[in-house]
């Protein structure tokens, strides 16, 4: 039986993939199957870039007008790096409508926070942290605020609408994942974990974690990794059917939809690569 070489680090996105569907984790992390970009994911990347650049301006210049003025330049930068992004739009009118939707999300940010009153310590901060067990975690934190007294706030921007409280598990898991990394890296329990939802009517959700809650989150992360290792040893990645299957690009290869996964790739240990992290920019409608 083929044994898959697993990534050397676990990111919040890939852990969430496994929790959603182990076969999706395999397709993205082990097979590394290509996925076409979507307008929704691209909008999230664009809005995140604008909010990151907003905090490069002096506090008094962090106005809605200046923030909206960042949209077109950041879109040009994305397009220069990947000209094929233009192919996502049928014509200029569709692209302009999409840009306007991105501007609406940037505008809504000012209803939720006052950037002139904030001085983040870090933005789009890449973290590589090892847990006491040796498990390596990797991820990007959208924003880290630290008060003069040392209190820490982790902020995660979401360009989708806020979920019903019954369906908050994924967002909660991801931001607690970041909190565990900060806790283990800095030795300080973050005071607040804040989710800023720019879609829908706009909303801010937050958690004030305790050390016990972070230990529980760390155990959950370790348990997910143990399940990933077990699946890798067995070479068995079970599909998990849910409503989210409607957004999956790999249905043609999924047994739940009559497909057959490709043979597991065989790589030498030297070719093992880190888990693809979320990178600077979100997953679709993050």
VOTORTI-246481 format. One record per residue (C-alpha): chain; x, y, z; residue number from 1; residue in one letter. Coordinates in steps of 0.5 Angstrom, whole numbers, plus 500, padded with zeros to 3 digits. Example, Ala and Ser with C-alpha at 12.3 -4.5 7.8 and 13.67 -1.06 7.14 Angstrom:
# VOTORTI-246481
[A, [525, 491, 516], 1, A] [A, [527, 498, 514], 2, S] 
# end
This chain:
# VOTORTI-246481
[A, [500, 500, 500], 1, X] [A, [503, 507, 498], 2, X] [A, [504, 511, 504], 3, X] [A, [503, 519, 503], 4, X] [A, [509, 523, 505], 5, X] [A, [505, 529, 510], 6, X] [A, [507, 536, 510], 7, X] [A, [512, 538, 515], 8, X] [A, [507, 543, 518], 9, X] [A, [500, 544, 519], 10, X] [A, [496, 551, 517], 11, X] [A, [489, 553, 520], 12, X] [A, [487, 552, 513], 13, X] [A, [489, 545, 511], 14, X] [A, [487, 543, 518], 15, X] [A, [480, 546, 517], 16, X] [A, [480, 542, 510], 17, X] [A, [481, 535, 514], 18, X] [A, [476, 537, 519], 19, X] [A, [471, 538, 513], 20, X] [A, [473, 532, 508], 21, X] [A, [479, 528, 509], 22, X] [A, [479, 527, 502], 23, X] [A, [479, 534, 500], 24, X] [A, [485, 535, 505], 25, X] [A, [489, 530, 501], 26, X] [A, [487, 533, 494], 27, X] [A, [490, 540, 496], 28, X] [A, [496, 538, 500], 29, X] [A, [498, 531, 498], 30, X] [A, [496, 531, 490], 31, X] [A, [496, 538, 490], 32, X] [A, [491, 538, 485], 33, X] [A, [490, 545, 481], 34, X] [A, [484, 549, 483], 35, X] [A, [481, 555, 479], 36, X] [A, [481, 562, 482], 37, X] [A, [474, 565, 483], 38, X] [A, [472, 572, 483], 39, X] [A, [470, 571, 491], 40, X] [A, [477, 569, 493], 41, X] [A, [480, 574, 489], 42, X] [A, [476, 579, 492], 43, X] [A, [478, 577, 499], 44, X] [A, [485, 577, 497], 45, X] [A, [484, 584, 494], 46, X] [A, [480, 587, 500], 47, X] [A, [486, 584, 505], 48, X] [A, [491, 587, 501], 49, X] [A, [487, 594, 502], 50, X] [A, [486, 593, 509], 51, X] [A, [494, 592, 510], 52, X] [A, [496, 598, 506], 53, X] [A, [491, 602, 510], 54, X] [A, [495, 601, 516], 55, X] [A, [502, 604, 512], 56, X] [A, [498, 611, 512], 57, X] [A, [499, 616, 518], 58, X] [A, [493, 615, 523], 59, X] [A, [490, 622, 520], 60, X] [A, [490, 619, 513], 61, X] [A, [486, 613, 514], 62, X] [A, [480, 615, 512], 63, X] [A, [474, 612, 507], 64, X] [A, [476, 616, 501], 65, X] [A, [484, 614, 502], 66, X] [A, [482, 607, 503], 67, X] [A, [477, 606, 497], 68, X] [A, [483, 610, 493], 69, X] [A, [487, 603, 495], 70, X] [A, [483, 599, 491], 71, X] [A, [485, 600, 484], 72, X] [A, [492, 600, 485], 73, X] [A, [492, 594, 489], 74, X] [A, [488, 591, 483], 75, X] [A, [493, 593, 478], 76, X] [A, [498, 590, 482], 77, X] [A, [495, 583, 483], 78, X] [A, [493, 583, 475], 79, X] [A, [501, 585, 474], 80, X] [A, [503, 579, 478], 81, X] [A, [497, 574, 474], 82, X] [A, [495, 577, 468], 83, X] [A, [490, 571, 467], 84, X] [A, [486, 574, 473], 85, X] [A, [482, 578, 468], 86, X] [A, [479, 572, 465], 87, X] [A, [475, 571, 471], 88, X] [A, [471, 576, 468], 89, X] [A, [466, 576, 462], 90, X] [A, [467, 583, 460], 91, X] [A, [469, 590, 463], 92, X] [A, [462, 591, 466], 93, X] [A, [463, 585, 470], 94, X] [A, [470, 586, 472], 95, X] [A, [467, 594, 474], 96, X] [A, [461, 591, 478], 97, X] [A, [466, 586, 482], 98, X] [A, [471, 592, 484], 99, X] [A, [465, 596, 486], 100, X] [A, [463, 590, 491], 101, X] [A, [470, 590, 493], 102, X] [A, [470, 597, 495], 103, X] [A, [463, 596, 499], 104, X] [A, [467, 591, 503], 105, X] [A, [473, 596, 504], 106, X] [A, [468, 602, 506], 107, X] [A, [464, 597, 511], 108, X] [A, [470, 596, 515], 109, X] [A, [470, 603, 517], 110, X] [A, [463, 602, 520], 111, X] [A, [466, 596, 525], 112, X] [A, [473, 599, 527], 113, X] [A, [476, 606, 527], 114, X] [A, [483, 605, 524], 115, X] [A, [485, 612, 526], 116, X] [A, [485, 610, 533], 117, X] [A, [489, 603, 532], 118, X] [A, [497, 602, 531], 119, X] [A, [498, 595, 529], 120, X] [A, [504, 591, 531], 121, X] [A, [504, 587, 525], 122, X] [A, [500, 586, 519], 123, X] [A, [500, 579, 515], 124, X] [A, [504, 576, 520], 125, X] [A, [507, 570, 518], 126, X] [A, [508, 565, 524], 127, X] [A, [512, 558, 524], 128, X] [A, [511, 555, 531], 129, X] [A, [513, 548, 534], 130, X] [A, [508, 546, 540], 131, X] [A, [511, 542, 546], 132, X] [A, [509, 535, 542], 133, X] [A, [514, 537, 536], 134, X] [A, [508, 539, 531], 135, X] [A, [510, 545, 527], 136, X] [A, [504, 550, 526], 137, X] [A, [504, 555, 520], 138, X] [A, [500, 561, 518], 139, X] [A, [499, 568, 517], 140, X] [A, [495, 573, 522], 141, X] [A, [491, 578, 519], 142, X] [A, [493, 583, 524], 143, X] [A, [496, 583, 531], 144, X] [A, [495, 589, 536], 145, X] [A, [499, 590, 542], 146, X] [A, [497, 595, 548], 147, X] [A, [503, 599, 552], 148, X] [A, [501, 594, 558], 149, X] [A, [502, 588, 553], 150, X] [A, [495, 586, 552], 151, X] [A, [494, 582, 545], 152, X] [A, [489, 582, 540], 153, X] [A, [489, 578, 534], 154, X] [A, [484, 580, 529], 155, X] [A, [482, 576, 523], 156, X] [A, [478, 579, 517], 157, X] [A, [473, 575, 514], 158, X] [A, [470, 578, 507], 159, X] [A, [464, 573, 507], 160, X] [A, [458, 575, 512], 161, X] [A, [458, 572, 519], 162, X] [A, [455, 565, 520], 163, X] [A, [449, 563, 525], 164, X] [A, [452, 562, 532], 165, X] [A, [451, 554, 530], 166, X] [A, [456, 555, 524], 167, X] [A, [461, 558, 528], 168, X] [A, [466, 552, 529], 169, X] [A, [470, 553, 523], 170, X] [A, [472, 561, 524], 171, X] [A, [473, 559, 532], 172, X] [A, [477, 553, 530], 173, X] [A, [482, 558, 526], 174, X] [A, [482, 564, 530], 175, X] [A, [484, 559, 536], 176, X] [A, [489, 556, 532], 177, X] [A, [492, 563, 531], 178, X] [A, [492, 564, 539], 179, X] [A, [495, 558, 540], 180, X] [A, [501, 560, 536], 181, X] [A, [501, 566, 539], 182, X] [A, [501, 563, 546], 183, X] [A, [507, 558, 544], 184, X] [A, [511, 563, 541], 185, X] [A, [510, 569, 546], 186, X] [A, [508, 566, 552], 187, X] [A, [502, 570, 553], 188, X] [A, [495, 568, 553], 189, X] [A, [492, 573, 548], 190, X] [A, [487, 578, 551], 191, X] [A, [482, 578, 545], 192, X] [A, [481, 574, 539], 193, X] [A, [477, 578, 534], 194, X] [A, [473, 576, 527], 195, X] [A, [471, 582, 523], 196, X] [A, [466, 580, 518], 197, X] [A, [465, 585, 512], 198, X] [A, [460, 582, 508], 199, X] [A, [453, 582, 509], 200, X] [A, [451, 587, 514], 201, X] [A, [458, 587, 517], 202, X] [A, [459, 584, 524], 203, X] [A, [464, 583, 529], 204, X] [A, [465, 577, 534], 205, X] [A, [470, 576, 539], 206, X] [A, [473, 571, 544], 207, X] [A, [477, 572, 550], 208, X] [A, [480, 566, 551], 209, X] [A, [483, 563, 558], 210, X] [A, [489, 559, 558], 211, X] [A, [485, 552, 559], 212, X] [A, [481, 554, 553], 213, X] [A, [488, 555, 549], 214, X] [A, [490, 548, 552], 215, X] [A, [484, 545, 549], 216, X] [A, [485, 548, 543], 217, X] [A, [492, 545, 542], 218, X] [A, [489, 538, 544], 219, X] [A, [484, 539, 538], 220, X] [A, [490, 541, 533], 221, X] [A, [494, 535, 536], 222, X] [A, [488, 530, 535], 223, X] [A, [487, 533, 528], 224, X] [A, [494, 532, 526], 225, X] [A, [494, 525, 529], 226, X] [A, [488, 523, 525], 227, X] [A, [492, 526, 519], 228, X] [A, [498, 522, 520], 229, X] [A, [493, 515, 521], 230, X] [A, [490, 517, 514], 231, X] [A, [497, 518, 511], 232, X] [A, [500, 511, 514], 233, X] [A, [494, 507, 512], 234, X] [A, [493, 511, 505], 235, X] [A, [486, 512, 506], 236, X] [A, [483, 519, 506], 237, X] [A, [475, 518, 506], 238, X] [A, [470, 523, 503], 239, X] [A, [466, 527, 508], 240, X] [A, [459, 529, 504], 241, X] [A, [456, 535, 506], 242, X] [A, [453, 542, 503], 243, X] [A, [460, 544, 502], 244, X] [A, [461, 539, 497], 245, X] [A, [457, 544, 492], 246, X] [A, [463, 549, 492], 247, X] [A, [468, 543, 491], 248, X] [A, [472, 543, 484], 249, X] [A, [474, 535, 485], 250, X] [A, [467, 532, 485], 251, X] [A, [469, 528, 478], 252, X] [A, [474, 525, 483], 253, X] [A, [470, 524, 489], 254, X] [A, [467, 517, 490], 255, X] [A, [461, 520, 493], 256, X] [A, [459, 523, 486], 257, X] [A, [461, 517, 482], 258, X] [A, [469, 519, 481], 259, X] [A, [475, 515, 483], 260, X] [A, [481, 519, 486], 261, X] [A, [488, 518, 482], 262, X] [A, [493, 514, 485], 263, X] [A, [497, 517, 491], 264, X] [A, [503, 520, 489], 265, X] [A, [510, 517, 491], 266, X] [A, [515, 522, 493], 267, X] [A, [522, 522, 496], 268, X] [A, [522, 524, 503], 269, X] [A, [527, 530, 501], 270, X] [A, [521, 532, 496], 271, X] [A, [516, 533, 502], 272, X] [A, [514, 540, 502], 273, X] [A, [510, 544, 508], 274, X] [A, [503, 545, 508], 275, X] [A, [500, 550, 503], 276, X] [A, [498, 555, 508], 277, X] [A, [493, 561, 507], 278, X] [A, [499, 565, 505], 279, X] [A, [498, 573, 505], 280, X] [A, [490, 573, 503], 281, X] [A, [484, 569, 505], 282, X] [A, [481, 563, 502], 283, X] [A, [474, 564, 498], 284, X] [A, [470, 569, 502], 285, X] [A, [475, 568, 508], 286, X] 
# end
